[in-house]
Amino acid sequence: MNRLHHKTETTVAPRRHIGRTISTIAIAIAYSVVMCGSLETSLAQVTIGPNGITNLNPNWNQPQQMEYLISPAAETVPALKYSLRPDPLQRNPGNAVPFYYRAFSLIAGLEQKTQELHEIPFEQRNQDEVAEFFQGRPEQVFAQLREAARREDCDWDWHPEYRGEGYYQFVFPEFDDARNVGRLLTLKAEWHLARAEFPEAAEALQLGYRLAQDVSKPEIIVGNLIGISIASQMNQTVQQWIQTPDSPNLYWPLTHLQRPLISVTAAMEADTMAPFHIFPLLQSPEAEKLSVEGWRDTFLQLLGKWSLVAGAGPADKDLTETFVGATLAIGYPRALKRLSESEYSLDQLRQMPTLQVLAIYQSRVMKRIADNVRKIGQLPPDERLEVAEQIDQQNRELYFQNFGANSEVIPISELLMNSVYAVGMAEVRLEQQLRNLETIEAIRMHLSETGRLPENLEQIATVPLPRNPQTNLPFEYRLEGDRAILASPTPYAPEQSTVIQVRQR
């Protein structure tokens, strides 16, 4: 299998380290995952260690280029013989999480070897070495994952920990463990593919897709992104399946996967509301009845909390006092002007403590930014893409760093909300991968019936053909000699387009 290839002319500079927080991890993964061609390839460049995010240097801004060498494959009988979802007849009551924790504990110490084997291209990997590696604890890991996949529920019980002030400081080592387990499952599936053991390979993929969904259940952006990464690893292994000689067709198993496989909508909603939980003063500052001194003390506390959330440690009192003064000097005239143009008279504003006026203005800007994100969360993928870039640009104009006429006066939204746009695109990218795979499998069905590649996709009448989720239009397709070109252009984000060359064995 040819892995994804990228031409790189532009890179995204690493963001300033602000501590190992949910915000930092989300920003790093979102930009690395979404703006690169391959989710797993790009995520592999992000290391989440005790010192925060490192190795963030993603390649992006170029369409994905892929090549498939395929053989004919008719629909299997039964259609879901190689299902990618756990058998519902084997579901058991209970919570999957304890079994995942056991699997995570068993993989401890195997991470480096797993990573080393995973980084070797399939064609160059010594499968005997993989087989020897699987003789020990990995098989115990797989046993726990099988039990987890059969459970009816998956509750990580993280609800109290990631609300309020702890949201951006809470550490989830489970996410690193889940990524390592995902790599291990990829190795297992590809090892079985090398031996043409398709039922066993399907089971490994099944466990991987289920793990991806379960890691994504909490309303946490970084969890959603790790889940998308694991699902993308499984998709890349399906690419290898499709190119394995005499491999069964996976069209119906792919369409049978839950859609969206991972939804980021709830996490996006939670992430936009989290700043208001951390800084409750900004929920309704107009309702606060504080003296001038009370507002000053409250603002000092707010900025001290902001310093902790940003990973800068406890705020220096003198520096915070200076920041309050600078914020007033810069922000008060802006707040006075904008609020007097919308909902208050100048007399009303001048009767308020100056810091209350500042807080009201900051609250209004933050809610505007949050609503911009929330309003696209429920849109279908193609409609979301159509407006998302425009909304992202609108929000960037409201961020502190622009020092614009409508910008926030404290960099809260800029710090805590600026990864959400990329997260929304990650969900769409994952759906695009799945539909590409479905289309290739439909082409393999056509090959099995006619012995040749279709001249156009309309010739495929056996199964419904998916549409490009980024446009809701049919995929572009053409024949060029002995190969077919399948393209999924993305007019609003060209770097997220794919071009797939398909040749018959």
Residue pairs with C-beta under 8 A, 6 or more apart in sequence:
1 121
1 122
1 123
1 239
1 240
1 243
2 66
2 67
3 38
3 41
3 121
3 236
4 37
4 38
4 41
4 64
4 65
4 66
5 65
5 66
6 36
6 37
6 38
6 59
6 62
6 64
6 65
7 62
8 59
8 60
8 62
9 61
9 62
10 60
10 61
11 57
11 58
11 59
11 60
12 31
12 32
12 35
12 56
12 57
12 58
12 60
14 53
14 56
14 57
15 24
15 27
15 28
15 31
15 53
15 56
17 24
17 51
17 52
17 53
17 311
18 24
18 52
18 310
18 311
18 312
18 415
19 52
19 169
19 310
19 311
19 312
20 48
20 49
20 50
20 51
20 52
20 53
20 171
20 311
21 168
21 169
21 309
21 311
22 162
22 167
22 168
22 169
22 170
22 172
22 220
22 221
22 222
23 168
23 309
23 415
23 416
23 419
24 52
24 53
24 311
25 48
25 53
25 175
25 222
26 221
26 222
26 225
26 271
26 419
26 423
27 418
27 419
28 46
28 48
28 53
28 56
29 43
29 46
29 222
29 225
29 226
29 229
30 221
30 225
30 419
30 420
30 422
30 423
30 426
31 56
31 58
31 419
31 422
32 42
32 43
32 45
32 46
32 56
32 58
33 39
33 42
33 43
33 225
33 228
33 229
33 422
33 426
33 429
34 422
34 423
34 425
34 426
34 429
34 496
35 42
35 58
35 60
35 61
35 422
35 495
36 42
36 45
36 58
36 59
36 60
37 59
37 60
37 62
37 63
37 64
37 65
37 495
37 498
38 64
38 232
38 236
39 228
39 229
39 231
39 232
39 233
39 426
39 429
39 430
39 433
40 229
40 232
40 233
40 236
42 58
42 59
42 60
43 179
43 225
43 229
43 232
44 119
45 55
45 56
45 57
45 58
46 53
46 55
46 56
47 53
47 54
47 55
48 175
48 176
52 311
60 495
61 494
61 495
62 495
63 494
63 495
63 497
63 498
63 499
64 497
64 498
64 499
65 499
65 501
66 239
66 498
66 499
66 500
66 501
67 500
67 501
67 502
67 503
68 239
68 242
68 243
68 440
68 500
68 501
68 502
68 503
69 243
69 503
69 504
69 505
70 242
70 243
70 440
70 443
70 444
70 447
70 502
70 503
70 504
70 505
71 245
71 246
71 247
71 444
71 447
71 504
71 505
72 444
72 447
72 448
72 451
72 504
73 247
73 248
73 249
73 441
73 444
73 445
73 447
73 448
74 249
74 445
74 448
74 449
75 249
75 251
75 252
75 445
75 462
75 463
76 82
76 248
76 249
76 252
79 252
80 252
80 253
80 256
81 248
82 198
82 199
82 202
82 248
82 250
82 253
83 202
83 206
83 253
83 256
84 202
84 205
84 206
84 209
84 234
84 250
84 253
84 254
84 256
84 257
85 206
85 209
85 210
85 253
85 256
85 257
85 258
86 149
86 150
86 206
86 210
90 150
91 150
91 151
91 152
92 150
92 151
92 152
93 151
93 152
93 153
94 151
94 152
94 153
95 151
95 153
95 154
95 155
96 147
96 148
96 149
96 151
96 153
96 154
96 214
97 148
97 154
97 155
97 156
97 157
99 144
99 145
99 147
99 148
99 151
100 144
100 145
100 148
100 174
100 178
100 211
100 214
101 174
102 144
103 141
103 144
103 145
103 148
103 181
104 174
104 177
104 178
104 181
106 137
106 140
106 141
106 144
107 114
107 137
107 138
107 141
107 177
107 180
107 181
107 184
110 137
110 138
110 180
110 184
111 180
113 133
114 180
114 183
114 184
114 187
115 180
115 183
117 125
117 129
117 130
117 133
117 187
118 183
118 186
118 187
120 126
122 190
122 194
122 240
125 190
125 194
127 191
127 194
127 195
130 187
130 191
131 191
133 187
134 188
134 191
138 184
138 188
141 181
141 184
142 185
142 188
142 204
142 207
145 181
145 185
145 207
145 211
146 203
146 207
148 154
148 210
148 211
148 214
149 206
149 207
149 210
149 211
154 214
154 217
155 217
156 174
156 217
156 218
158 170
158 172
158 218
158 220
161 170
162 170
162 218
162 220
163 274
163 277
164 277
164 278
165 277
165 278
165 305
165 309
167 274
167 277
167 278
168 274
168 278
168 309
168 416
169 308
169 309
172 220
172 222
172 223
174 215
175 215
175 222
175 223
175 226
178 211
178 215
178 226
178 227
178 230
179 226
179 229
179 230
181 211
182 208
182 211
182 212
182 229
182 230
182 233
182 234
183 233
185 204
185 205
185 207
185 208
185 211
185 233
185 234
186 204
186 208
186 233
186 234
186 236
186 237
188 200
188 201
188 204
189 201
189 204
189 205
189 208
189 234
189 237
189 241
190 201
190 237
190 240
192 198
192 200
192 201
192 204
193 201
193 237
193 240
193 241
193 244
193 247
196 244
196 246
198 241
198 247
198 248
201 237
201 241
202 253
204 237
205 234
205 237
205 238
205 241
208 230
208 231
208 233
208 234
208 237
209 231
209 234
209 257
209 261
211 230
212 227
212 228
212 229
212 230
212 231
212 234
212 261
212 262
213 227
213 231
213 258
213 261
213 262
214 227
215 223
215 226
215 227
215 230
216 223
216 224
216 226
216 227
216 228
216 262
216 263
216 267
217 223
218 267
219 266
219 267
219 269
219 270
220 267
220 270
221 264
221 267
221 268
221 270
221 271
221 419
221 420
221 423
223 267
224 262
224 264
224 267
224 423
224 426
224 427
225 423
225 426
227 262
228 262
228 264
228 426
228 427
228 429
228 430
231 261
231 262
231 430
232 430
232 433
235 430
235 433
235 434
235 437
238 250
238 254
238 437
239 437
241 247
241 250
242 250
242 437
242 440
242 441
242 444
245 505
249 441
249 444
249 445
249 448
250 437
250 441
251 438
251 441
251 442
251 444
251 445
251 463
252 463
254 434
254 437
254 438
254 441
255 438
255 466
257 434
259 431
259 434
260 427
260 430
260 431
261 430
261 431
261 434
262 427
262 430
263 427
264 423
264 424
264 426
264 427
265 377
265 378
267 423
268 373
268 374
268 377
268 420
268 423
268 424
269 374
269 377
271 416
271 417
271 419
271 420
271 423
272 369
272 370
272 373
272 374
272 417
272 420
273 370
274 416
275 282
275 366
275 370
275 412
275 413
275 416
275 417
276 282
276 283
276 366
276 370
278 305
278 309
278 416
279 302
279 305
279 306
279 412
281 288
281 298
281 302
281 359
282 302
282 359
282 362
282 363
282 366
282 412
283 363
284 363
285 356
285 359
285 360
285 362
285 363
286 356
286 360
288 295
288 298
288 356
288 359
290 298
290 353
290 356
291 353
292 353
292 354
292 355
295 353
295 354
295 355
295 356
295 359
296 324
296 355
298 355
299 324
299 355
299 358
299 359
300 317
300 320
300 321
300 324
302 410
303 315
303 320
303 323
303 324
303 410
304 314
304 315
304 320
306 315
306 410
306 412
306 415
307 313
307 314
307 315
307 320
308 314
308 315
309 415
309 416
310 415
324 355
327 358
327 409
327 410
328 354
328 355
328 358
330 403
330 409
331 358
331 361
331 362
331 409
332 354
332 357
332 358
334 361
334 405
334 407
334 409
335 357
335 358
335 360
335 361
335 362
335 409
336 346
336 349
336 350
336 357
337 405
338 361
338 364
338 405
338 406
339 349
339 357
339 360
339 361
339 364
340 346
340 349
342 364
349 357
352 360
358 409
361 409
362 408
362 409
362 410
362 412
365 398
365 406
365 407
365 408
365 409
365 413
366 408
366 412
366 413
368 398
369 395
369 398
369 399
369 408
369 413
369 417
370 413
370 417
372 391
372 394
372 395
373 391
373 395
373 417
373 420
373 421
373 424
375 391
376 384
376 387
376 388
376 391
376 424
377 424
379 387
380 472
381 427
381 428
381 431
381 469
381 470
381 472
382 468
382 469
382 470
382 471
382 472
384 424
384 428
385 425
385 428
385 470
385 471
385 490
385 492
385 493
386 492
388 421
388 424
388 425
388 492
389 421
389 492
389 493
391 421
392 421
395 413
395 417
395 418
395 421
396 402
396 418
397 404
397 406
397 407
398 404
398 406
398 407
398 408
398 413
399 407
399 408
399 411
399 413
399 414
399 418
400 407
400 408
400 409
400 410
400 411
400 412
400 413
400 414
401 407
401 411
401 414
408 414
425 493
425 496
428 469
428 470
428 496
429 496
431 469
432 468
432 469
432 470
432 488
432 496
432 498
435 466
435 467
435 468
435 469
435 475
435 488
436 475
436 486
436 488
436 498
436 500
438 466
439 457
439 465
439 466
439 475
439 486
440 486
440 500
440 502
442 460
442 462
442 463
442 465
443 453
443 454
443 460
443 484
443 486
443 502
445 460
445 462
445 463
446 453
446 454
446 459
446 460
446 462
447 453
447 504
449 462
452 504
453 479
453 483
453 484
453 502
453 504
454 460
454 477
454 484
455 479
456 477
456 478
457 465
457 474
457 475
457 477
465 474
465 475
466 475
467 473
467 474
467 475
468 474
468 475
468 488
468 489
470 488
470 490
470 492
470 493
470 496
471 488
471 489
471 490
471 491
475 486
475 487
475 488
476 485
476 486
476 487
476 488
476 489
477 484
477 485
477 486
477 487
478 484
478 485
479 485
482 503
482 504
483 501
483 502
483 503
484 501
484 502
484 503
485 499
485 500
485 501
485 502
486 499
486 500
486 502
487 497
487 498
487 499
487 500
488 497
488 498
489 497
490 496
490 497
